[in-house]
């Protein structure tokens, strides 16, 4: 068969598929949204870049916190208000804790990762283990390790402030690998193939899995096209990502097992899991389940934590007044002869408010990972069966003037903090990120330490002119983990900081034996 005939036949198949899906029986009335086109619905209305901005625009245009779209057979319900998110994801979580089937996750062979599992017994096994090891009262055992990693990060920032993005990545990676696999990552050493494989897989997945990124999501049968076929770029890209996941998955557990056999394994989540589990008959007896559950910790933690740290530096670059207020509080409460510790947190309410505002101002994931339901339900208008809920973590009703950076919004009139600790940035209901408390430790201590020891401001060019920084939502990437585009800033140590940072890093390196 010639290529022309083959392509023509493929196009006929696509058209037949579209027509078949469009002739399905009518559904109940939907929430408002852009009018669908014949056959394809809203498939061409969903933007490839920053779809969350378009969803917010539609929410305002249709004066509705809930927006409905339909791309062929896929119904999408976008939630823009926190009361709707709370209603569906929290109070009705028994119905809205599923995950829509993703052809991309099949191509990547990651359907068994915790975050992508459908709601059921396997997911409950994953979450039971993860929550046992990552509860708020349990992660305190990692405070010392997190402190040491943050102190090493501070010295890296002191020596090379221009490379702040890379240092943030090293910090998030090193904490995640140390707590999960007992694997130490130290900057300055040659590239680590094990780490590179994990980072490539994570960043590439965040890019390819975004709704609307590829036609395979709309026409799932296209995933069966072989990678060698002309135009199958998605398949080839996914094959590369899949290989990186395999190298990381195998390498991480083999590293722990080798060290356990040699009696040199460090305390970590994977070690405790393997020690307590009967891999043939125990409650966590399937090693593949264990591997995917622990793998999810690394995948979920590394990119999101790094992005939050870089967003913090961006925020301080363009909001010097708020930075100075936080520094004044630290100087008043802690003084200038030591770095902050976790015990200081309750005494630093403005730093806490600033930390919350960083996470709210530019959310790490403007769109939540989609939820789905197999049961008919109703909210305002009828919500279709098997909907995709893309919950947006911005709500102008809850947070007036959401584009403004205002830590004061988290204070009551009497000067105490409100109850809103913005947990929604970690997800919703039964799908909330099990690693939220670990991420909270790393992000808070890094931000407090940087505020105590450094001044962050806009950089200047060779002629002494200030280099302006675009911190708008449009200046972020399009991936699910949306990070700032590269920007320049000036990071300089405060007058008392340099010797404190070096001494703290020396002590940390000595304790880590590196």
C-alpha positions as CSV (number, residue, x, y, z in Angstrom):
1,X,0.0,0.0,0.0
2,X,1.4,3.4,-1.0
3,X,1.9,6.1,1.7
4,X,-0.7,8.3,0.0
5,X,-3.3,5.6,0.2
6,X,-2.4,4.8,3.8
7,X,-2.7,8.4,4.9
8,X,-6.0,8.8,3.1
9,X,-7.3,5.7,4.9
10,X,-6.1,7.1,8.2
11,X,-8.0,10.3,7.6
12,X,-11.1,8.4,6.8
13,X,-10.8,6.5,10.0
14,X,-10.4,9.8,12.0
15,X,-13.4,11.3,10.3
16,X,-15.5,8.2,11.0
17,X,-14.4,8.2,14.7
18,X,-15.3,11.9,15.1
19,X,-18.8,11.4,13.5
20,X,-19.4,8.3,15.6
21,X,-18.6,10.2,18.8
22,X,-20.6,13.2,17.9
23,X,-23.8,11.2,17.3
24,X,-23.9,9.7,20.8
25,X,-27.1,10.3,22.7
26,X,-27.8,13.8,24.1
27,X,-26.6,14.7,27.5
28,X,-28.2,16.8,30.3
29,X,-27.8,20.6,30.1
30,X,-24.2,21.8,30.9
31,X,-22.7,24.7,32.7
32,X,-22.0,27.7,30.4
33,X,-19.0,27.8,28.1
34,X,-18.0,28.7,24.5
35,X,-20.4,27.5,21.9
36,X,-19.2,24.1,20.4
37,X,-18.7,23.7,16.7
38,X,-20.3,20.8,14.8
39,X,-18.7,17.5,15.3
40,X,-15.4,18.7,16.8
41,X,-17.1,20.7,19.6
42,X,-14.6,23.0,21.4
43,X,-11.5,21.1,20.3
44,X,-10.1,24.1,18.5
45,X,-11.0,26.5,21.3
46,X,-8.8,25.0,23.9
47,X,-5.4,26.7,23.6
48,X,-2.1,24.8,23.6
49,X,-0.4,27.5,25.6
50,X,-1.5,28.5,29.1
51,X,-5.0,27.2,28.9
52,X,-5.7,28.3,32.4
53,X,-5.6,31.9,31.3
54,X,-8.3,31.3,28.7
55,X,-10.4,29.4,31.3
56,X,-10.3,32.4,33.6
57,X,-11.2,34.7,30.7
58,X,-14.2,32.5,29.9
59,X,-15.2,32.4,33.5
60,X,-15.5,36.2,33.5
61,X,-17.1,36.3,30.0
62,X,-19.9,33.9,31.0
63,X,-20.1,35.2,34.6
64,X,-19.8,31.6,35.9
65,X,-17.4,29.9,38.3
66,X,-17.9,26.7,36.3
67,X,-17.2,26.4,32.6
68,X,-18.0,23.5,30.3
69,X,-16.3,22.4,27.1
70,X,-16.5,19.4,24.9
71,X,-13.8,18.2,22.6
72,X,-15.2,15.3,20.7
73,X,-16.2,12.8,23.3
74,X,-14.3,14.5,26.1
75,X,-16.3,16.7,28.5
76,X,-14.3,19.2,30.5
77,X,-15.6,21.1,33.5
78,X,-13.3,23.9,34.7
79,X,-13.7,25.1,38.3
80,X,-12.6,28.7,39.0
81,X,-14.1,29.3,42.4
82,X,-12.9,27.8,45.6
83,X,-16.5,27.1,46.9
84,X,-17.1,24.9,43.9
85,X,-13.8,23.2,44.3
86,X,-14.5,22.5,47.9
87,X,-18.0,21.2,47.1
88,X,-16.9,18.7,44.5
89,X,-13.4,17.8,45.6
90,X,-13.9,17.8,49.3
91,X,-17.6,17.3,50.3
92,X,-18.3,15.1,47.2
93,X,-14.8,13.5,47.1
94,X,-16.3,10.0,46.9
95,X,-17.5,10.8,43.4
96,X,-14.7,13.1,42.2
97,X,-11.5,11.3,43.2
98,X,-11.1,9.4,39.9
99,X,-8.6,10.1,37.1
100,X,-9.6,10.2,33.5
101,X,-7.8,7.6,31.4
102,X,-4.8,9.2,29.7
103,X,-3.4,7.9,26.5
104,X,-0.2,9.8,27.2
105,X,0.3,8.0,30.5
106,X,-0.1,4.7,28.6
107,X,2.6,5.8,26.1
108,X,4.9,6.7,29.0
109,X,4.0,3.5,30.9
110,X,3.3,5.4,34.1
111,X,-0.3,4.6,34.6
112,X,0.6,2.9,37.9
113,X,2.2,6.0,39.5
114,X,0.1,7.1,42.5
115,X,-1.0,10.4,41.0
116,X,-2.4,8.8,37.9
117,X,-4.1,5.8,39.4
118,X,-7.9,5.5,39.2
119,X,-9.6,5.6,42.6
120,X,-9.7,2.1,44.0
121,X,-7.9,-0.5,46.1
122,X,-4.5,0.0,44.5
123,X,-4.5,3.7,45.0
124,X,-5.5,3.2,48.6
125,X,-2.5,0.9,49.1
126,X,-0.2,3.5,47.6
127,X,-1.6,6.3,49.8
128,X,-1.7,4.2,53.0
129,X,2.1,3.6,52.7
130,X,2.9,7.2,51.6
131,X,0.8,8.8,54.3
132,X,2.3,6.5,57.0
133,X,5.7,7.8,56.1
134,X,4.8,11.4,55.3
135,X,2.4,12.5,58.0
136,X,3.0,15.8,59.6
137,X,4.2,14.2,62.8
138,X,6.5,11.8,60.9
139,X,8.3,14.2,58.6
140,X,9.8,15.9,61.6
141,X,12.4,13.2,61.6
142,X,13.8,14.8,58.4
143,X,14.1,18.3,59.9
144,X,17.9,17.9,60.5
145,X,18.5,16.6,57.0
146,X,16.4,19.4,55.4
147,X,18.3,21.9,57.5
148,X,21.7,20.6,56.3
149,X,20.6,20.5,52.6
150,X,19.3,24.1,52.9
151,X,22.6,25.3,54.5
152,X,24.6,23.7,51.6
153,X,22.2,25.4,49.2
154,X,22.9,28.8,50.9
155,X,26.7,28.4,50.3
156,X,26.0,27.5,46.7
157,X,24.0,30.7,46.3
158,X,26.7,32.7,48.0
159,X,29.4,31.4,45.6
160,X,27.3,31.6,42.4
161,X,24.2,33.8,42.8
162,X,23.7,33.9,39.0
163,X,23.0,30.1,39.0
164,X,20.1,30.3,41.5
165,X,17.8,28.3,39.3
166,X,20.3,25.4,39.2
167,X,20.8,25.6,42.9
168,X,17.1,25.5,43.6
169,X,17.0,22.4,41.4
170,X,19.9,20.8,43.3
171,X,18.2,21.5,46.7
172,X,14.8,20.0,45.7
173,X,16.5,17.0,44.1
174,X,18.9,16.3,46.9
175,X,16.2,16.5,49.6
176,X,13.9,14.2,47.6
177,X,16.6,11.6,46.8
178,X,18.0,11.6,50.4
179,X,14.7,11.1,52.1
180,X,13.4,8.7,49.5
181,X,16.4,6.6,48.6
182,X,19.2,7.7,51.0
183,X,21.1,9.0,47.9
184,X,23.2,12.2,48.4
185,X,23.5,14.7,45.6
186,X,26.2,17.4,46.0
187,X,26.6,20.2,43.5
188,X,30.0,20.7,41.9
189,X,30.5,17.0,41.1
190,X,30.2,15.8,37.6
191,X,26.8,15.1,36.1
192,X,25.0,12.3,37.7
193,X,23.3,10.1,35.0
194,X,20.9,8.7,37.6
195,X,19.7,12.2,38.5
196,X,19.7,13.4,34.9
197,X,17.4,10.6,33.9
198,X,14.9,11.5,36.6
199,X,15.0,15.2,35.8
200,X,14.6,14.7,32.1
201,X,11.6,12.4,32.7
202,X,9.9,14.8,35.1
203,X,10.3,17.9,33.0
204,X,9.3,16.2,29.8
205,X,6.2,14.6,31.3
206,X,5.1,18.0,32.7
207,X,5.3,19.4,29.2
208,X,3.7,16.5,27.2
209,X,0.8,15.6,29.6
210,X,-0.8,19.1,29.5
211,X,-4.3,19.0,28.1
212,X,-4.4,20.1,24.5
213,X,-0.7,19.6,24.0
214,X,-1.1,16.7,21.5
215,X,-3.8,15.3,19.3
216,X,-3.3,11.9,20.9
217,X,-5.3,13.1,24.0
218,X,-8.3,14.0,21.8
219,X,-8.0,10.9,19.6
220,X,-6.7,8.2,21.9
221,X,-6.5,5.6,19.2
222,X,-3.6,7.5,17.6
223,X,-1.3,6.2,20.4
224,X,-1.3,2.9,18.5
225,X,0.6,4.5,15.6
226,X,4.2,3.2,15.8
227,X,7.0,5.7,16.5
228,X,8.7,5.1,13.1
229,X,5.6,6.3,11.3
230,X,5.9,9.8,9.6
231,X,4.4,12.5,11.9
232,X,4.5,10.3,15.0
233,X,6.5,12.9,17.0
234,X,4.5,12.3,20.1
235,X,5.2,8.6,20.1
236,X,8.9,9.2,19.6
237,X,9.1,11.8,22.4
238,X,7.2,9.5,24.8
239,X,9.5,6.6,24.0
240,X,12.5,8.7,25.1
241,X,10.7,9.7,28.3
242,X,9.7,6.1,29.0
243,X,13.3,5.0,28.7
244,X,14.4,7.6,31.2
245,X,11.7,6.5,33.7
246,X,12.9,2.9,33.3
247,X,16.6,3.9,34.0
248,X,15.5,5.9,37.0
249,X,13.0,3.3,38.4
250,X,15.5,0.4,38.2
251,X,18.5,2.4,39.3
252,X,16.9,3.9,42.4
253,X,15.7,0.6,44.0
254,X,18.8,-1.3,42.9
255,X,20.9,1.3,44.7
256,X,18.9,0.9,47.9
257,X,19.0,-2.9,47.7
258,X,22.8,-3.0,47.1
259,X,23.4,-0.8,50.1
260,X,21.0,-2.9,52.3
261,X,22.9,-6.0,51.3
262,X,26.2,-4.4,52.2
263,X,24.8,-3.0,55.4
264,X,25.5,0.6,54.5
265,X,22.0,1.8,53.5
266,X,21.0,5.1,55.0
267,X,17.6,5.5,56.7
268,X,15.1,6.4,54.0
269,X,11.6,5.7,52.9
270,X,12.5,3.0,50.4
271,X,14.7,1.1,52.9
272,X,12.0,1.1,55.6
273,X,9.5,-0.1,53.0
274,X,11.7,-2.9,51.8
275,X,12.5,-3.9,55.4
276,X,8.9,-4.1,56.6
277,X,7.4,-5.7,53.5
278,X,6.9,-9.4,52.6
279,X,7.2,-9.0,48.9
280,X,5.2,-12.1,48.1
281,X,2.3,-12.1,50.6
282,X,2.5,-9.0,52.8
283,X,0.1,-6.1,52.6
284,X,2.6,-4.3,50.4
285,X,3.6,-7.6,48.7
286,X,3.8,-6.4,45.1
287,X,7.2,-4.9,44.5
288,X,5.9,-3.1,41.5
289,X,3.4,-1.3,43.6
290,X,6.1,-0.4,46.1
291,X,8.3,0.9,43.3
292,X,5.7,3.1,41.7
293,X,4.5,4.5,45.0
294,X,8.0,5.5,46.0
295,X,8.8,6.7,42.5
296,X,5.9,9.1,42.7
297,X,7.4,10.8,45.8
298,X,10.5,11.8,43.7
299,X,8.5,12.8,40.6
300,X,6.0,14.8,42.6
301,X,8.5,16.6,44.8
302,X,11.4,17.6,42.7
303,X,9.9,19.9,40.1
304,X,7.2,21.4,42.2
305,X,9.5,22.3,45.0
306,X,12.1,23.8,42.6
307,X,9.5,25.9,40.9
308,X,8.2,27.3,44.2
309,X,11.7,28.3,45.2
310,X,12.4,30.1,41.9
311,X,9.0,31.8,42.1
312,X,10.0,33.1,45.6
313,X,13.2,34.6,44.1
314,X,11.1,36.2,41.3
315,X,8.6,37.6,43.8
316,X,11.4,39.1,46.0
317,X,13.0,40.6,42.9
318,X,9.9,42.6,42.0
319,X,8.5,43.2,45.5
320,X,11.3,44.7,47.6
321,X,9.0,46.3,50.1
322,X,7.6,43.0,51.2
323,X,11.1,41.5,51.3
324,X,12.3,44.3,53.6
325,X,9.4,43.8,55.9
326,X,10.1,40.1,56.3
327,X,13.8,40.8,56.9
328,X,12.9,43.4,59.6
329,X,10.8,40.7,61.4
330,X,13.6,38.2,61.2
331,X,16.2,40.7,62.5
332,X,13.9,41.6,65.3
333,X,13.0,38.1,66.4
334,X,16.2,36.1,65.5
335,X,18.9,38.7,65.4
336,X,21.9,38.6,63.1
337,X,24.1,35.9,64.6
338,X,22.4,32.7,63.3
339,X,20.2,31.2,60.6
340,X,16.5,30.6,61.1
341,X,15.4,27.2,62.3
342,X,12.0,25.4,62.3
343,X,11.5,26.4,65.9
344,X,11.3,30.1,64.8
345,X,8.4,29.6,62.5
346,X,5.6,30.4,64.9
347,X,7.4,33.6,65.9
348,X,7.6,34.9,62.3
349,X,4.0,35.6,61.2
350,X,4.9,38.0,58.4
351,X,7.4,35.5,57.0
352,X,4.6,32.9,57.1
353,X,2.2,35.2,55.3
354,X,4.8,36.0,52.7
355,X,5.4,32.2,52.2
356,X,1.7,31.6,51.7
357,X,1.5,34.5,49.3
358,X,4.3,33.2,47.2
359,X,2.5,30.0,46.7
360,X,-0.8,31.7,46.0
361,X,0.5,34.6,43.7
362,X,1.9,32.3,41.0
363,X,0.6,28.8,41.6
364,X,3.1,26.0,40.9
365,X,0.4,24.2,39.0
366,X,-2.3,26.6,37.7
367,X,-4.3,23.6,36.6
368,X,-4.8,20.7,38.9
369,X,-4.3,17.2,37.6
370,X,-7.7,16.3,36.2
371,X,-10.3,14.6,38.4
372,X,-13.0,12.4,37.0
373,X,-16.2,10.7,38.0
374,X,-18.1,7.7,36.7
375,X,-21.4,8.7,38.5
376,X,-23.8,11.4,37.3
377,X,-23.9,14.4,39.5
378,X,-25.3,17.9,39.6
379,X,-23.7,21.2,40.5
380,X,-25.6,24.3,39.4
381,X,-26.4,22.7,36.0
382,X,-26.0,19.0,35.3
383,X,-22.4,17.8,35.2
384,X,-21.8,15.0,32.8
385,X,-20.7,11.5,33.6
386,X,-16.9,11.0,33.3
387,X,-16.1,14.7,33.4
388,X,-12.6,16.1,33.6
389,X,-12.4,18.7,36.4
390,X,-9.5,21.1,36.0
391,X,-9.4,23.0,39.2
392,X,-7.8,26.4,39.0
393,X,-6.2,27.6,42.1
394,X,-7.1,31.3,41.6
395,X,-10.3,32.8,43.0
396,X,-10.8,36.6,43.0
397,X,-13.8,36.2,45.4
398,X,-11.6,34.6,48.0
399,X,-8.5,36.7,47.1
400,X,-9.4,40.2,45.9
401,X,-7.0,41.6,43.3
402,X,-5.3,38.2,42.9
403,X,-2.5,39.6,40.7
404,X,-1.2,41.8,43.5
405,X,1.4,40.5,45.8
406,X,0.0,41.2,49.3
407,X,1.1,39.0,52.2
408,X,-1.2,41.1,54.4
409,X,-4.2,39.3,53.0
410,X,-3.4,36.4,55.3
411,X,-3.8,38.5,58.5
412,X,-6.9,39.2,60.5
413,X,-7.7,42.7,61.7
414,X,-6.1,41.9,65.1
415,X,-2.8,41.0,63.4
416,X,-3.0,37.2,63.8
417,X,-2.9,34.9,60.8
418,X,-6.1,33.7,59.3
419,X,-6.8,29.9,59.0
420,X,-6.1,29.8,55.3
421,X,-2.8,27.9,54.9
422,X,-3.5,27.5,51.1
423,X,-3.4,23.7,51.3
424,X,-5.2,23.7,47.9
425,X,-1.9,24.2,46.1
426,X,-1.2,20.6,47.1
427,X,-4.4,19.3,45.6
428,X,-7.9,18.4,46.8
429,X,-9.8,15.9,48.9
430,X,-8.7,12.3,48.6
431,X,-6.2,13.3,45.9
432,X,-4.2,15.8,48.0
433,X,-0.5,15.4,47.6
434,X,0.8,13.0,50.3
435,X,4.2,14.8,50.3
436,X,2.7,18.2,51.2
437,X,4.3,18.3,54.7
438,X,7.8,17.5,53.4
439,X,7.5,20.1,50.7
440,X,6.4,22.6,53.3
441,X,9.5,22.0,55.4
442,X,11.9,22.6,52.5
443,X,10.1,25.6,51.0
444,X,9.6,27.5,54.3
445,X,13.1,27.0,55.6
446,X,14.7,27.9,52.2
447,X,12.6,31.1,52.0
448,X,13.2,32.1,55.6
449,X,17.0,31.5,55.3
450,X,17.4,33.4,52.1
451,X,15.4,36.4,53.5
452,X,17.7,36.3,56.6
453,X,21.0,36.1,54.7
454,X,20.5,37.8,51.3
455,X,19.2,40.9,49.6
456,X,17.4,40.2,46.3
457,X,16.9,43.0,43.8
458,X,16.7,43.7,40.1
459,X,20.0,43.3,38.2
460,X,21.8,46.0,36.3
461,X,23.5,45.9,32.9
462,X,27.1,47.0,32.2
463,X,26.0,50.6,32.0
464,X,24.3,50.6,35.4
465,X,20.8,50.5,34.0
466,X,18.2,48.4,35.8
467,X,17.1,45.3,34.0
468,X,13.4,45.1,34.2
469,X,11.7,41.8,35.0
470,X,8.4,40.5,33.7
471,X,6.6,38.7,36.5
472,X,3.2,38.5,34.8
473,X,1.4,35.2,34.4
474,X,2.3,35.3,30.7
475,X,6.0,35.2,31.6
476,X,5.7,31.6,32.8
477,X,6.1,28.3,30.9
478,X,3.1,26.3,29.5
479,X,3.7,23.0,31.3
480,X,1.6,21.7,34.1
481,X,4.4,22.7,36.4
482,X,4.5,26.3,35.2
483,X,7.8,27.9,36.0
484,X,9.1,31.5,35.4
485,X,10.9,32.1,32.1
486,X,14.6,32.8,32.6
487,X,15.1,36.2,34.4
488,X,18.1,38.1,35.9
489,X,18.3,39.4,39.4
490,X,20.9,40.5,41.9
491,X,21.5,38.3,45.0
492,X,24.0,39.7,47.5
493,X,24.8,38.6,51.1
494,X,23.7,40.9,53.9
495,X,26.4,42.5,56.0
496,X,26.4,39.7,58.7
497,X,25.8,36.7,56.4
498,X,28.9,35.4,54.7
499,X,30.7,33.8,57.6
500,X,27.4,32.4,59.0
501,X,26.6,30.8,55.7
502,X,30.1,29.2,55.3
503,X,30.2,27.9,58.8
504,X,26.7,26.4,58.6
505,X,27.6,24.7,55.2
506,X,30.8,23.3,56.6
507,X,29.0,21.7,59.5
508,X,26.3,20.3,57.2
509,X,28.9,18.8,54.8
510,X,30.7,17.2,57.7
511,X,27.5,15.6,59.1
512,X,26.7,14.3,55.6
513,X,30.2,12.9,55.3
514,X,30.8,14.5,51.9
